[in-house]
Amino acid sequence: MGPGSSTLAGFKGGTLFVTLFLYGMLQMIDRLEGVVCHVDEQYVVVQAGGIGFSVLVPDVSRFSVGQTALVHAYLHWNQEQGPSLFGFLDGRDRTVFLLIISCPGVGPKLGLAALKQLSAGAFVAAIVAGDIKMLSSVSGIGARKAENIIVHLKNKAADLVGSGFEVGAQGAWARTLTEVSGALEGLGYQPYEVSSALNFLKEREAPTDPSVAPLLKQALSFLSRQRSV
């Protein structure tokens, strides 16, 4: 096992019974609060309740030895490596991490890489907006995988935004594009036409105060020109 693959720092071997017992107990861990006693390249060790928990995190630079940290935890089970504990300083990051790894073909390591390179809000906004370029800027996510993520997670991401998940300015832009898309579909435009219009809008600079009406007008004007060609 590599660093961080064992949930309990220093725990070695043990019977299957003990392993399964620990796994069952650790599944109940939602948050850890304790002192960071070690920082490595990919994980940190948090001392809580007399136990050192090895926690894989998106960005170890946000941790320092001696720091008291409140970590939002998620336990992941791998058939070969066993349990691994992932942690996030922000609960929103954990929410998006779980969204990311719910996509077929996307594992926890890629989920961590995504949250290291993009904020949780930016990642969700990119999915909702169908922004392949932004998603593929993450190491390990090429254009094809970005398309797969959008296809499988777009509705979930849109529901997340609709439920009040705050994604900042990029999220407002993404929500506006989603509403424009729905309006165009309601007007009877074909999916390829809607996609073309959204790509046209995304190529333009995102407005500081995006609203549906002016962007819908631009999209309709664009589609009118396209149909007249």
Backbone as CSV, one residue per row, in Angstrom:
resi,resn,N_x,N_y,N_z,CA_x,CA_y,CA_z,C_x,C_y,C_z
1,MET,0.837,-1.203,0.000,0.000,0.000,0.000,0.868,1.248,0.000
2,GLY,0.457,2.235,-0.782,1.199,3.478,-0.832,0.756,4.414,0.267
3,PRO,1.432,5.570,0.376,1.070,6.558,1.401,-0.397,6.953,1.301
4,GLY,-1.064,6.927,2.408,-2.460,7.347,2.439,-3.443,6.263,2.083
5,SER,-2.949,5.096,1.599,-3.880,4.034,1.227,-4.464,3.338,2.441
6,SER,-3.750,3.371,3.549,-4.290,2.844,4.804,-4.932,3.976,5.576
7,THR,-6.186,3.799,5.965,-6.904,4.881,6.635,-6.306,5.224,7.987
8,LEU,-5.888,4.215,8.752,-5.273,4.476,10.044,-3.768,4.518,9.874
9,ALA,-3.161,5.670,10.111,-1.716,5.796,9.978,-1.043,4.858,10.972
10,GLY,-0.169,4.023,10.444,0.554,3.120,11.328,-0.120,1.767,11.493
11,PHE,-1.340,1.613,10.995,-2.032,0.317,11.113,-1.465,-0.636,10.079
12,LYS,-0.971,-1.786,10.494,-0.347,-2.736,9.584,-1.007,-4.098,9.746
13,GLY,-1.402,-4.657,8.594,-1.926,-6.018,8.587,-3.208,-6.153,9.371
14,GLY,-3.289,-7.241,10.153,-4.495,-7.488,10.926,-5.361,-8.519,10.231
15,THR,-6.270,-9.113,10.962,-7.149,-10.129,10.397,-8.228,-9.474,9.552
16,LEU,-8.867,-10.273,8.731,-9.968,-9.787,7.908,-11.070,-9.236,8.790
17,PHE,-11.298,-9.883,9.919,-12.344,-9.423,10.836,-12.052,-8.007,11.320
18,VAL,-10.797,-7.798,11.743,-10.414,-6.478,12.247,-10.547,-5.440,11.149
19,THR,-10.100,-5.802,9.927,-10.177,-4.861,8.802,-11.619,-4.469,8.522
20,LEU,-12.499,-5.470,8.469,-13.902,-5.181,8.191,-14.541,-4.398,9.326
21,PHE,-14.135,-4.709,10.561,-14.664,-3.971,11.711,-14.265,-2.498,11.624
22,LEU,-12.983,-2.252,11.331,-12.508,-0.879,11.210,-13.213,-0.154,10.067
23,TYR,-13.389,-0.865,8.959,-14.066,-0.254,7.808,-15.484,0.144,8.176
24,GLY,-16.180,-0.754,8.891,-17.543,-0.446,9.309,-17.595,0.745,10.251
25,MET,-16.635,0.812,11.167,-16.597,1.928,12.110,-16.265,3.240,11.395
26,LEU,-15.312,3.163,10.488,-14.854,4.382,9.827,-15.890,4.935,8.846
27,GLN,-16.800,4.073,8.382,-17.859,4.561,7.505,-18.728,5.598,8.215
28,MET,-18.730,5.566,9.528,-19.551,6.502,10.290,-18.867,7.860,10.453
29,ILE,-17.592,7.955,10.042,-16.875,9.214,10.192,-17.344,10.218,9.148
30,ASP,-17.889,11.311,9.604,-18.323,12.379,8.709,-17.329,13.544,8.740
31,ARG,-16.805,13.814,9.916,-15.814,14.881,10.063,-14.747,14.478,11.077
32,LEU,-13.560,15.001,10.863,-12.460,14.806,11.803,-11.969,16.173,12.252
33,GLU,-11.762,16.323,13.544,-11.179,17.561,14.040,-10.006,17.198,14.936
34,GLY,-8.841,17.686,14.554,-7.658,17.378,15.336,-6.455,18.154,14.838
35,VAL,-5.309,17.789,15.360,-4.073,18.494,15.024,-3.351,17.760,13.898
36,VAL,-2.910,18.500,12.902,-2.131,17.930,11.805,-0.730,17.636,12.325
37,CYS,-0.349,16.354,12.317,0.967,15.986,12.849,1.952,15.573,11.769
38,HIS,1.486,15.483,10.520,2.394,15.141,9.423,1.774,15.611,8.104
39,VAL,2.609,16.158,7.229,2.164,16.571,5.896,3.083,15.926,4.869
40,ASP,2.514,15.148,3.968,3.293,14.497,2.927,2.908,15.088,1.577
41,GLU,3.346,14.463,0.486,3.081,15.013,-0.842,1.609,14.903,-1.239
42,GLN,0.934,13.855,-0.768,-0.445,13.626,-1.180,-1.427,13.515,-0.016
43,TYR,-0.918,13.406,1.180,-1.820,13.192,2.310,-1.292,13.892,3.557
44,VAL,-2.182,14.008,4.519,-1.805,14.552,5.827,-2.250,13.552,6.885
45,VAL,-1.646,13.636,8.053,-2.066,12.806,9.179,-2.674,13.724,10.229
46,VAL,-3.933,13.449,10.554,-4.646,14.241,11.547,-4.806,13.413,12.821
47,GLN,-4.306,13.931,13.931,-4.410,13.250,15.213,-5.729,13.642,15.868
48,ALA,-6.628,12.671,15.989,-7.943,12.935,16.580,-8.327,11.783,17.500
49,GLY,-8.654,12.099,18.734,-9.056,11.062,19.687,-7.965,10.050,19.961
50,GLY,-6.711,10.480,19.872,-5.605,9.571,20.143,-5.225,8.688,18.973
51,ILE,-5.868,8.880,17.819,-5.592,8.071,16.633,-5.105,8.989,15.510
52,GLY,-4.068,8.546,14.802,-3.585,9.310,13.658,-4.244,8.829,12.384
53,PHE,-5.059,9.681,11.770,-5.773,9.313,10.546,-5.010,9.833,9.333
54,SER,-4.681,8.934,8.430,-4.035,9.308,7.177,-5.123,9.725,6.195
55,VAL,-5.082,10.986,5.779,-6.171,11.555,4.973,-5.631,12.103,3.647
56,LEU,-6.127,11.568,2.560,-5.775,12.073,1.228,-6.555,13.359,0.977
57,VAL,-5.869,14.401,0.542,-6.498,15.714,0.366,-6.149,16.291,-1.010
58,PRO,-6.974,17.197,-1.523,-6.697,17.787,-2.839,-5.415,18.611,-2.871
59,ASP,-5.165,19.375,-1.814,-4.036,20.304,-1.823,-3.384,20.338,-0.439
60,VAL,-2.238,19.652,-0.320,-1.571,19.575,0.989,-1.000,20.928,1.425
61,SER,-0.857,21.861,0.478,-0.298,23.168,0.830,-1.220,23.964,1.751
62,ARG,-2.464,23.521,1.869,-3.415,24.201,2.754,-3.310,23.696,4.197
63,PHE,-2.402,22.768,4.428,-2.209,22.199,5.758,-0.783,22.453,6.237
64,SER,-0.611,22.547,7.539,0.721,22.679,8.119,0.752,21.937,9.450
65,VAL,1.921,21.408,9.792,2.080,20.664,11.045,1.784,21.581,12.230
66,GLY,0.969,21.071,13.144,0.576,21.851,14.316,-0.752,22.566,14.142
67,GLN,-1.237,22.597,12.917,-2.520,23.258,12.628,-3.672,22.408,13.150
68,THR,-4.680,23.052,13.739,-5.908,22.357,14.109,-6.853,22.421,12.914
69,ALA,-7.234,21.261,12.418,-8.027,21.208,11.200,-9.355,20.488,11.424
70,LEU,-10.392,21.001,10.798,-11.686,20.339,10.749,-11.842,19.815,9.327
71,VAL,-11.845,18.506,9.189,-11.840,17.872,7.873,-13.163,17.171,7.614
72,HIS,-13.787,17.476,6.486,-14.997,16.781,6.047,-14.540,15.505,5.334
73,ALA,-14.928,14.356,5.876,-14.327,13.093,5.451,-15.235,12.256,4.547
74,TYR,-14.564,11.421,3.759,-15.267,10.421,2.944,-14.373,9.192,2.870
75,LEU,-14.925,8.033,3.215,-14.174,6.784,3.168,-14.491,6.045,1.867
76,HIS,-13.446,5.707,1.147,-13.603,5.004,-0.134,-12.975,3.624,-0.028
77,TRP,-13.670,2.620,-0.563,-13.153,1.260,-0.511,-12.687,0.824,-1.889
78,ASN,-11.438,0.355,-1.957,-10.873,-0.185,-3.188,-10.633,-1.672,-2.984
79,GLN,-11.026,-2.478,-3.945,-10.948,-3.926,-3.814,-9.520,-4.400,-3.537
80,GLU,-8.531,-3.728,-4.152,-7.147,-4.159,-4.002,-6.437,-3.452,-2.851
81,GLN,-6.681,-2.170,-2.681,-5.958,-1.394,-1.681,-6.688,-1.241,-0.354
82,GLY,-7.960,-1.617,-0.324,-8.716,-1.490,0.914,-9.251,-0.080,1.104
83,PRO,-9.455,0.340,2.363,-10.065,1.650,2.615,-9.069,2.795,2.512
84,SER,-9.533,3.909,1.972,-8.757,5.149,1.930,-9.665,6.275,2.394
85,LEU,-9.126,7.135,3.204,-9.903,8.239,3.754,-9.534,9.530,3.021
86,PHE,-10.537,10.194,2.485,-10.345,11.461,1.785,-10.907,12.580,2.652
87,GLY,-10.252,13.719,2.620,-10.705,14.813,3.466,-10.669,16.159,2.774
88,PHE,-11.574,17.038,3.205,-11.728,18.348,2.577,-11.995,19.400,3.652
89,LEU,-11.323,20.527,3.534,-11.515,21.597,4.505,-12.868,22.280,4.333
90,ASP,-13.434,22.173,3.140,-14.732,22.777,2.829,-15.722,21.677,2.471
91,GLY,-16.870,21.669,3.111,-17.885,20.661,2.817,-18.354,20.692,1.375
92,ARG,-18.293,21.856,0.744,-18.683,21.972,-0.671,-17.747,21.157,-1.556
93,ASP,-16.464,21.123,-1.169,-15.499,20.343,-1.938,-15.839,18.853,-1.879
94,ARG,-16.244,18.395,-0.692,-16.623,16.979,-0.581,-17.853,16.683,-1.430
95,THR,-18.807,17.593,-1.419,-20.022,17.414,-2.222,-19.675,17.250,-3.700
96,VAL,-18.789,18.108,-4.186,-18.419,18.053,-5.605,-17.534,16.837,-5.884
97,PHE,-16.684,16.479,-4.948,-15.862,15.270,-5.083,-16.753,14.047,-5.287
98,LEU,-17.788,13.927,-4.464,-18.711,12.797,-4.586,-19.460,12.849,-5.915
99,LEU,-19.766,14.049,-6.380,-20.403,14.192,-7.689,-19.469,13.697,-8.780
100,ILE,-18.215,14.107,-8.713,-17.237,13.743,-9.741,-17.055,12.234,-9.823
101,ILE,-16.857,11.573,-8.675,-16.564,10.141,-8.713,-17.807,9.294,-8.970
102,SER,-18.981,9.939,-9.032,-20.192,9.195,-9.408,-20.252,8.986,-10.913
103,CYS,-19.344,9.636,-11.641,-19.294,9.476,-13.096,-18.535,8.199,-13.443
104,PRO,-19.085,7.351,-14.305,-18.377,6.124,-14.697,-16.998,6.442,-15.272
105,GLY,-16.004,5.692,-14.824,-14.656,5.867,-15.353,-13.846,6.955,-14.677
106,VAL,-14.414,7.590,-13.650,-13.692,8.645,-12.926,-13.493,8.199,-11.479
107,GLY,-12.228,8.088,-11.077,-11.918,7.611,-9.738,-11.543,8.730,-8.783
108,PRO,-11.292,8.367,-7.533,-10.968,9.359,-6.501,-9.727,10.199,-6.799
109,LYS,-8.698,9.593,-7.385,-7.476,10.346,-7.671,-7.748,11.482,-8.649
110,LEU,-8.579,11.196,-9.650,-8.929,12.230,-10.609,-9.813,13.282,-9.950
111,GLY,-10.659,12.833,-9.017,-11.500,13.770,-8.275,-10.667,14.742,-7.470
112,LEU,-9.606,14.247,-6.837,-8.712,15.115,-6.077,-7.985,16.084,-6.996
113,ALA,-7.522,15.578,-8.144,-6.804,16.426,-9.094,-7.694,17.562,-9.586
114,ALA,-8.967,17.238,-9.823,-9.907,18.250,-10.302,-10.076,19.375,-9.282
115,LEU,-10.191,18.993,-8.012,-10.417,19.993,-6.963,-9.142,20.715,-6.563
116,LYS,-8.005,20.191,-6.981,-6.751,20.906,-6.745,-6.578,22.013,-7.778
117,GLN,-7.058,21.744,-8.997,-6.835,22.682,-10.101,-8.003,23.629,-10.347
118,LEU,-9.197,23.221,-9.936,-10.381,24.074,-10.094,-11.129,24.134,-8.767
119,SER,-11.770,25.254,-8.494,-12.604,25.326,-7.294,-13.845,24.465,-7.509
120,ALA,-14.486,24.091,-6.410,-15.712,23.285,-6.508,-16.755,23.999,-7.361
121,GLY,-16.907,25.310,-7.140,-17.889,26.079,-7.901,-17.557,26.126,-9.382
122,ALA,-16.282,26.311,-9.702,-15.866,26.382,-11.103,-16.103,25.050,-11.813
123,PHE,-15.862,23.938,-11.107,-16.044,22.629,-11.724,-17.517,22.378,-12.033
124,VAL,-18.372,22.690,-11.059,-19.813,22.510,-11.268,-20.306,23.420,-12.400
125,ALA,-19.836,24.653,-12.393,-20.242,25.605,-13.435,-19.824,25.106,-14.810
126,ALA,-18.629,24.527,-14.901,-18.139,24.021,-16.185,-19.000,22.868,-16.688
127,ILE,-19.446,22.005,-15.771,-20.310,20.887,-16.171,-21.641,21.411,-16.682
128,VAL,-22.247,22.315,-15.930,-23.556,22.854,-16.307,-23.487,23.580,-17.651
129,ALA,-22.396,24.317,-17.863,-22.239,25.084,-19.097,-21.748,24.230,-20.260
130,GLY,-21.384,22.969,-19.970,-20.855,22.110,-21.031,-19.505,22.600,-21.536
131,ASP,-18.715,23.144,-20.616,-17.440,23.752,-20.978,-16.333,22.695,-21.024
132,ILE,-16.183,22.073,-22.184,-15.182,21.016,-22.367,-13.774,21.561,-22.174
133,LYS,-13.549,22.772,-22.643,-12.213,23.371,-22.549,-11.769,23.511,-21.095
134,MET,-12.660,23.990,-20.234,-12.292,24.162,-18.834,-12.072,22.822,-18.148
135,LEU,-12.966,21.866,-18.389,-12.833,20.560,-17.755,-11.556,19.850,-18.207
136,SER,-11.243,19.949,-19.489,-10.060,19.266,-20.006,-8.758,19.962,-19.624
137,SER,-8.868,21.111,-18.942,-7.663,21.775,-18.443,-7.121,21.054,-17.213
138,VAL,-7.925,20.178,-16.636,-7.504,19.398,-15.465,-6.632,18.237,-15.931
139,SER,-5.492,18.047,-15.289,-4.593,16.942,-15.631,-5.335,15.612,-15.489
140,GLY,-5.289,14.810,-16.549,-5.963,13.520,-16.517,-7.336,13.537,-17.151
141,ILE,-7.835,14.721,-17.484,-9.137,14.826,-18.151,-8.919,15.368,-19.560
142,GLY,-9.021,14.496,-20.537,-8.936,14.924,-21.925,-10.309,15.334,-22.427
143,ALA,-10.372,15.687,-23.693,-11.637,16.140,-24.275,-12.707,15.052,-24.209
144,ARG,-12.321,13.819,-24.478,-13.306,12.726,-24.475,-13.859,12.480,-23.076
145,LYS,-12.970,12.479,-22.075,-13.438,12.266,-20.703,-14.284,13.450,-20.234
146,ALA,-13.906,14.659,-20.677,-14.687,15.845,-20.324,-16.111,15.721,-20.873
147,GLU,-16.227,15.244,-22.100,-17.548,15.036,-22.702,-18.337,14.001,-21.913
148,ASN,-17.653,12.938,-21.476,-18.304,11.885,-20.700,-18.811,12.426,-19.366
149,ILE,-18.002,13.273,-18.729,-18.397,13.883,-17.456,-19.634,14.756,-17.644
150,ILE,-19.645,15.532,-18.710,-20.783,16.423,-18.982,-22.053,15.609,-19.224
151,VAL,-21.926,14.566,-20.042,-23.085,13.733,-20.372,-23.685,13.102,-19.115
152,HIS,-22.833,12.562,-18.244,-23.320,11.827,-17.076,-23.688,12.713,-15.879
153,LEU,-23.059,13.894,-15.801,-23.244,14.695,-14.590,-23.986,16.009,-14.786
154,LYS,-24.322,16.357,-16.023,-24.927,17.669,-16.258,-26.223,17.864,-15.484
155,ASN,-27.094,16.875,-15.499,-28.367,17.010,-14.782,-28.157,17.077,-13.271
156,LYS,-27.235,16.251,-12.773,-26.935,16.273,-11.324,-26.353,17.627,-10.922
157,ALA,-25.450,18.145,-11.768,-24.834,19.439,-11.469,-25.866,20.555,-11.509
158,ALA,-26.769,20.489,-12.477,-27.822,21.498,-12.590,-28.752,21.441,-11.376
159,ASP,-29.053,20.228,-10.925,-29.890,20.077,-9.728,-29.180,20.650,-8.503
160,LEU,-27.866,20.448,-8.454,-27.074,20.960,-7.334,-27.133,22.485,-7.295
161,VAL,-26.972,23.102,-8.465,-27.055,24.565,-8.554,-28.460,25.036,-8.208
162,GLY,-29.449,24.299,-8.707,-30.834,24.664,-8.451,-31.222,24.559,-6.986
163,SER,-30.512,23.704,-6.252,-30.819,23.522,-4.827,-30.152,24.582,-3.956
164,GLY,-29.413,25.488,-4.599,-28.796,26.581,-3.844,-27.295,26.491,-3.684
165,PHE,-26.660,25.509,-4.321,-25.209,25.383,-4.248,-24.586,26.611,-4.909
166,GLU,-23.817,27.358,-4.142,-23.258,28.627,-4.626,-21.998,28.376,-5.445
167,VAL,-21.990,28.854,-6.669,-20.835,28.644,-7.543,-20.242,29.950,-8.049
168,GLY,-20.642,31.074,-7.485,-20.022,32.353,-7.821,-20.416,32.871,-9.189
169,ALA,-19.580,33.769,-9.703,-19.871,34.420,-10.988,-19.959,33.408,-12.121
170,GLN,-19.063,32.417,-12.097,-19.099,31.395,-13.133,-20.396,30.606,-13.065
171,GLY,-20.895,30.404,-11.848,-22.148,29.686,-11.692,-23.327,30.464,-12.242
172,ALA,-23.315,31.802,-12.025,-24.388,32.643,-12.561,-24.397,32.566,-14.076
173,TRP,-23.210,32.590,-14.651,-23.083,32.484,-16.115,-23.597,31.121,-16.587
174,ALA,-23.234,30.067,-15.856,-23.675,28.723,-16.218,-25.195,28.594,-16.110
175,ARG,-25.766,29.158,-15.041,-27.228,29.093,-14.873,-27.932,29.827,-16.010
176,THR,-27.382,30.974,-16.407,-27.988,31.740,-17.488,-27.961,30.946,-18.788
177,LEU,-26.820,30.317,-19.075,-26.724,29.513,-20.296,-27.705,28.344,-20.271
178,THR,-27.908,27.770,-19.086,-28.871,26.675,-18.958,-30.289,27.160,-19.260
179,GLU,-30.616,28.347,-18.766,-31.950,28.904,-19.024,-32.123,29.257,-20.493
180,VAL,-31.066,29.790,-21.106,-31.123,30.095,-22.539,-31.335,28.808,-23.336
181,SER,-30.613,27.756,-22.941,-30.755,26.462,-23.600,-32.198,25.960,-23.516
182,GLY,-32.780,26.038,-22.318,-34.162,25.600,-22.142,-35.139,26.417,-22.958
183,ALA,-34.898,27.729,-23.052,-35.774,28.602,-23.832,-35.707,28.247,-25.310
184,LEU,-34.510,27.984,-25.803,-34.347,27.630,-27.222,-35.014,26.291,-27.540
185,GLU,-34.870,25.351,-26.615,-35.522,24.050,-26.802,-37.041,24.223,-26.813
186,GLY,-37.540,25.106,-25.929,-38.971,25.375,-25.870,-39.496,26.024,-27.139
187,LEU,-38.619,26.738,-27.834,-39.009,27.385,-29.087,-38.908,26.442,-30.283
188,GLY,-38.482,25.207,-30.025,-38.475,24.207,-31.088,-37.162,24.022,-31.825
189,TYR,-36.097,24.625,-31.329,-34.801,24.452,-31.985,-34.245,23.058,-31.691
190,GLN,-33.561,22.526,-32.698,-32.986,21.193,-32.578,-31.769,21.221,-31.638
191,PRO,-31.440,20.067,-31.026,-30.303,20.015,-30.094,-28.997,20.553,-30.687
192,TYR,-28.725,20.226,-31.966,-27.483,20.704,-32.565,-27.503,22.220,-32.723
193,GLU,-28.693,22.795,-32.940,-28.786,24.250,-33.058,-28.582,24.917,-31.694
194,VAL,-29.159,24.309,-30.660,-28.992,24.843,-29.305,-27.518,24.796,-28.910
195,SER,-26.880,23.666,-29.190,-25.460,23.512,-28.868,-24.615,24.544,-29.602
196,SER,-24.938,24.765,-30.865,-24.202,25.744,-31.671,-24.366,27.151,-31.111
197,ALA,-25.587,27.490,-30.703,-25.859,28.822,-30.153,-25.134,29.017,-28.827
198,LEU,-25.119,27.985,-27.974,-24.431,28.083,-26.684,-22.922,28.237,-26.883
199,ASN,-22.389,27.515,-27.862,-20.958,27.658,-28.144,-20.647,29.072,-28.618
200,PHE,-21.549,29.640,-29.399,-21.387,31.020,-29.859,-21.350,31.981,-28.669
201,LEU,-22.264,31.786,-27.722,-22.306,32.659,-26.548,-21.078,32.472,-25.664
202,LYS,-20.620,31.226,-25.537,-19.475,30.957,-24.663,-18.175,31.505,-25.238
203,GLU,-18.131,31.693,-26.551,-16.934,32.254,-27.170,-16.806,33.746,-26.888
204,ARG,-17.915,34.355,-26.496,-17.902,35.774,-26.159,-17.534,35.944,-24.687
205,GLU,-17.112,37.106,-24.310,-16.730,37.354,-22.923,-17.965,37.312,-22.020
206,ALA,-17.859,36.560,-20.934,-18.995,36.435,-20.016,-19.329,37.795,-19.412
207,PRO,-20.601,38.212,-19.463,-20.990,39.504,-18.898,-20.879,39.514,-17.387
208,THR,-20.630,40.675,-16.819,-20.511,40.778,-15.354,-21.857,40.566,-14.672
209,ASP,-22.950,40.905,-15.354,-24.283,40.720,-14.792,-25.141,39.991,-15.828
210,PRO,-24.933,38.681,-15.970,-25.648,37.939,-17.002,-27.138,37.820,-16.716
211,SER,-27.931,38.069,-17.724,-29.375,37.853,-17.623,-29.823,37.166,-18.896
212,VAL,-30.943,36.479,-18.811,-31.367,35.615,-19.908,-31.778,36.396,-21.156
213,ALA,-32.561,37.444,-20.988,-33.162,38.135,-22.137,-32.156,38.580,-23.207
214,PRO,-31.109,39.353,-22.863,-30.182,39.795,-23.902,-29.411,38.648,-24.553
215,LEU,-29.080,37.633,-23.749,-28.340,36.501,-24.302,-29.235,35.653,-25.206
216,LEU,-30.493,35.514,-24.845,-31.443,34.791,-25.693,-31.614,35.527,-27.015
217,LYS,-31.653,36.851,-26.940,-31.768,37.658,-28.149,-30.557,37.439,-29.055
218,GLN,-29.366,37.412,-28.464,-28.149,37.170,-29.243,-28.171,35.775,-29.872
219,ALA,-28.625,34.785,-29.090,-28.674,33.413,-29.589,-29.660,33.287,-30.753
220,LEU,-30.810,33.936,-30.620,-31.816,33.873,-31.688,-31.308,34.563,-32.952
221,SER,-30.608,35.673,-32.767,-30.034,36.373,-33.910,-28.996,35.493,-34.608
222,PHE,-28.176,34.825,-33.810,-27.154,33.923,-34.358,-27.803,32.784,-35.136
223,LEU,-28.822,32.169,-34.562,-29.487,31.039,-35.214,-30.211,31.478,-36.485
224,SER,-30.747,32.691,-36.462,-31.413,33.218,-37.658,-30.410,33.359,-38.803
225,ARG,-29.228,33.866,-38.468,-28.186,34.009,-39.497,-27.742,32.643,-40.003
226,GLN,-27.641,31.685,-39.077,-27.209,30.347,-39.469,-28.208,29.690,-40.413
227,ARG,-29.492,29.893,-40.161,-30.519,29.276,-41.003,-30.628,29.932,-42.371
228,SER,-30.187,31.175,-42.426,-30.285,31.903,-43.703,-29.084,31.647,-44.613
229,VAL,-28.068,30.969,-44.058,-26.868,30.695,-44.871,-27.167,29.610,-45.893
